[in-house]
Amino acid sequence: MDITDIKHEALELNEEMTKWRRFFHRHPETGFQLPRTKEFLQEKLTELGLNITGNYAESGLAAVVKGELRAENKRTLAIRADMDALNLQEETDKEYVSQESGKMHACGHDAHMAMALGAAKILQQNRDQFAGRVKFIFQPAEEIGQGAEAMLAEGVFQEEPVPDAVLGCHIGSLWSLPSGKVGYRKGPLMAAADMIEIKIKGKGGHGAVPHTAVDAIVTGAEVVSALQKIVSRKISPLDSVVISIGEFNAGSAFNIIAEEAHISGTVRTLNEDIRKRLPEMIEDVLEGVCLEMGADYELEYTYGPPVLENDSDFTEFFVELATEMLGEENVVEIPNPTMGGEDMAYFLQQVPGTFFGVGSMNLEKETDYPHHNPKFDIDEEVLWIGSALFVATALNWL
């Protein structure tokens, strides 16, 4: 089965993948609780004749296509697709608009599942063309950065067949890729995504006599400002670090000095050494500001997905196949990493592989809205590309 055959089969399957994608889009589910999504995937995988090898992390699945060619050393390629949606009210008038109030596939995971199902169908129908195995991993809870780690903890990479490499993709406008383009990057592609939660503990009092109290709001404001000095004055400008505060909650009335303030935010890094130093640096800021203001604090630093790093050799292998299929002009190198996070990084820590982008930006089709936007949508005519590249990589690598 050559590149032309793979491309032809994937193109023929695009209409069916669109139907699958629209089912997922109409029925979004979030976090680990994805019963309807899981049921649909189980039904389709069973219809295709795949062996469902395990259930993980409440809604996660693994299913295997077994190649029938004989080979002395059989390898396993994992293909991963995330499943969950976002808590977001959709604002489109599409025929396949979300039927679930306050939930929406605004990040393309509906398309990822459809492309993986398409690849599973093609590989299952052509299993006499390859040796080894392809392990499809359908993963919940990517949006909260917990699903991949949970599946790994429950043995998805330890139970047979054990993956030797892993492949995944992200559709949409993440890297400003027009429809039909594929993006790649060797090495770091996406940032580690951690979370901080801070409680400032002051002393409440009357707004008319602030000198008798310890103002948690003023202290918290100083903390927020001082945290930015870590990035501007403690980190080399050649190293990428982001500290963004997204929540600041305090106070109960206009004339009461707040006793407590609750602050939370995200910390993004591309360097693991810097990442390990940041909790102490943040605590130093908190300690200094609170000492000056006469307040106390609590800090909780939660590590999320690590830096997503693509293996250089595997990525080069992938790029050669993508170029042969799509033409050199349609395979573009992503020049810089994004500070967005992605828990596919956990899988890439275990085995080599690559995570690539499938462009879906099309102004005429209004698919140029950013991810996590209530008007987000994808260009369904490019679904075949992700599926075909999954298949081509599997057949050639195995």
DRENTIZA-357740 format. One record per residue (C-alpha): residue in three letters; x, z, y. Coordinates in steps of 0.25 Angstrom, whole numbers, plus 2048, in hexadecimal, padded with zeros to 3 digits. Layout:
<pts>
ALAXZY...
</pts>
This chain:
<pts>
MET800800800ASP8077FB80DILE8057FF81BTHR7FB7F381DASP7F37F8811ILE7F2806817LYS7EE801825HIS7E37F881FGLU7DD804816ALA7DE80E822LEU7D780482BGLU7CC801821LEU7CA810820ASN7C981382FGLU7BA812830GLU7B981C825MET7C382682BTHR7BB824838LYS7AF829831TRP7B683582BARG7BC838839ARG7AE83883FPHE7A9842835PHE7B484C838HIS7B2849847ARG7A384C846HIS7A585983EPRO7B1860844GLU7B586E83FTHR7C0877844GLY7CB88183FPHE7CB884830GLN7BC88382ELEU7BA87482BPRO7B087481FARG7A9866823THR7B685F825LYS7BC864819GLU7B0860810PHE7B0852816LEU7BF851813GLN7BD856805GLU7B284D802LYS7BA841807LEU7C7845800THR7BF8477F3GLU7B98397F5LEU7C68337F6GLY7CB8397E9LEU7D58427EFASN7D984F7E9ILE7D685B7F2THR7E18647EFGLY7DE8707F8ASN7D6877802TYR7DE87E80DALA7DB88681AGLU7CC887818SER7C987881BGLY7D6871818LEU7D886780DALA7E3860805ALA7E18547FDVAL7EA84B7F5VAL7EC83C7F2LYS7F583A7E6GLY7FD82E7E6GLU7FE8277D8LEU80B8207D8ARG8168267D0ALA82282C7D7GLU82D8367D3ASN82C83E7E0LYS81E83F7E5ARG81C8447F3THR8108497FBLEU80C845809ALA80284E810ILE7F984881AARG7F2853824ALA7E585182CASP7E085D834MET7D185F834ASP7CC86983FALA7C586684CLEU7C586D859ASN7BB877860LEU7B786D86AGLN7AA86686FGLU7AB85786DGLU7A784F87ATHR7A6841874ASP79A838871LYS79F832865GLU796830859TYR79F839851VAL79F84485BSER7A1852855GLN79585984FGLU79A867850SER79886D85EGLY7A5872864LYS7AE86B859MET7B585E85AHIS7C0856854ALA7C8855861CYS7D685385AGLY7D4848850HIS7D4850843ASP7C884983FALA7D083C83FHIS7DC843838MET7D384682CALA7CD83882CMET7DB83282CALA7DF83B821LEU7D3838819GLY7D682981BALA7E482A816ALA7DF83280ALYS7D5827806ILE7E081C807LEU7EA824800GLN7E18287F5GLN7DD8197F3ASN7EB8157F2ARG7F18207EAASP7F78167E1GLN8008127ECPHE80881F7EDALA80F82A7E6GLY80E8397EBARG8028407F2VAL7FC8417FFLYS7F684E803PHE7EB84E80DILE7EA85B815PHE7DE85D81EGLN7E0869827PRO7D787282FALA7DA87A83BGLU7E4871842GLU7DE874850ILE7E188384EGLY7EF880848GLN7EC88883BGLY7E887E831ALA7F587882CGLU7FC88682BALA7EF88B823MET7F087F819LEU7FF881817ALA7FD890815GLU7F288C80AGLY7FC883803VAL7F8875807PHE807871807GLN80B8797FBGLU8008757F1GLU8028677E9PRO80485D7EEVAL80E8637F7PRO81185A804ASP81E854806ALA81A84F814VAL80E84F81DLEU808845827GLY7FD847832CYS7F884183EHIS7F184484BILE7E783A851GLY7E3839860SER7E983986ELEU7F384486BTRP80083C86ESER7F8832877LEU7F882786BPRO7EF81B86DSER7E6817862GLY7EE810857LYS7FC81785AVAL803821851GLY80C82B857TYR818832850ARG82383C854LYS82E84184CGLY83185084DPRO828859855LEU81B853859MET81285F85CALA81586D861ALA81487B85BALA807881860ASP806890861MET7FD89A867ILE7FE8A6870GLU7F48B1873ILE7F78BB87DLYS7F08C8881ILE7F48CE88FLYS7F08DD88FGLY7EF8E389DLYS7E78EE8A3GLY7D98EB8A9GLY7D48F08B6HIS7CC8ED8C3GLY7CF8E08CAALA7D08E78D7VAL7DC8F08D3PRO7E48E78CAHIS7F08F08CCTHR7EA8FA8C3ALA7E98F08B7VAL7F18E68B0ASP7EB8D98B1ALA7EB8D18A4ILE7E78C48ABVAL7F38C48B5THR7FC8C88AAGLY7F78BD8A1ALA7F88B38ADGLU8078B78AEVAL8098B589FVAL8038A789FSER80C8A38ABALA8188A98A5LEU8168A2897GLN81889589ELYS8268998A2ILE82A89A894VAL82888B893SER82E8888A1ARG83A8928A1LYS83D896893ILE83C88988BSER84487D88DPRO83D872894LEU841869888ASP83987187ESER82A87087EVAL82287C87FVAL81487F884ILE80D88C886SER7FF88A88BILE7F589588DGLY7E789188AGLU7DF89E88BPHE7DF8AA895ASN7D48B4893ALA7D38C089BGLY7CA8C98A4SER7BB8CD8A4ALA7B78CE8B3PHE7BC8C98C0ASN7BF8D78C5ILE7C68DD8B9ILE7D58DC8B6ALA7D68D68A8GLU7DC8DF89DGLU7DF8D4893ALA7E28C6894HIS7E28BC888ILE7EB8B0888SER7ED8A587EGLY7F589887DTHR7FD88E875VAL80C88D874ARG81287F870THR82087C86CLEU828871865ASN834879862GLU833884857ASP83E88D85DILE83788D86AARG82A890863LYS83089C85CARG8358A2869LEU8298A0871PRO8218AD86CGLU82C8B6871MET82D8AE87FILE81E8AF881GLU81F8BE87DASP82A8C0887VAL8218BA892LEU8168C388FGLU81E8D088EGLY8248CD89CVAL8178CA8A3CYS8108D589DLEU81B8DF8A0GLU81B8DB8AEMET80B8DC8AFGLY80A8E98A7ALA8028E289CASP8038E188DTYR8018D5884GLU7FF8CF876LEU8058C2872GLU8008BA865TYR8098AE862THR8038A5857TYR80B89A852GLY80388D84FPRO807880849PRO81687D84AVAL81D871851LEU81886484AGLU82585D845ASN82484F83FASP82F84C835SER83884183AASP83A83982DPHE82C83A829THR827836837GLU83182A837PHE82B826829PHE81D82782FVAL82081F83BGLU826813833LEU81981282BALA810814838THR81880983FGLU8177FF833MET808802833LEU804802842GLY8107FB849GLU81B801851GLU81380085EASN80980A858VAL812815853VAL81781D85EGLU82182985FILE81B835866PRO825838871ASN823847872PRO81C85286ATHR80F85886FMET80D867871GLY800866869GLY80186D85CGLU7FD86984EASP7FD871841MET801865839ALA80F86B83DTYR80D875832PHE80D86A827LEU81986382EGLN82187082DGLN81F86F81DVAL82386081BPRO827854822GLY81D84B828THR817845835PHE80B84783EPHE80883A846GLY7FE836851VAL7F382C84FGLY7EF82685DSER7E0826861MET7E0825870ASN7D7819874LEU7D1819882GLU7C681087ELYS7C1819873GLU7C382587BTHR7CC82B871ASP7D782F87CTYR7D283D87EPRO7DC84887AHIS7DB85186EHIS7D285D86FASN7CA85687APRO7BA856878LYS7BB847879PHE7C684586FASP7C4839865ILE7CD83085DASP7CD82185BGLU7C882084DGLU7CE81284BVAL7DC818849LEU7D882183DTRP7DE817834ILE7EC81983AGLY7ED827836SER7E8825828ALA7F1819826LEU7FD82082APHE7FA82C821VAL7F9822816ALA805819819THR80E82681AALA80982C80DLEU80B81F805ASN81881C80BTRP81E82A80BLEU81982D7FD
</pts>
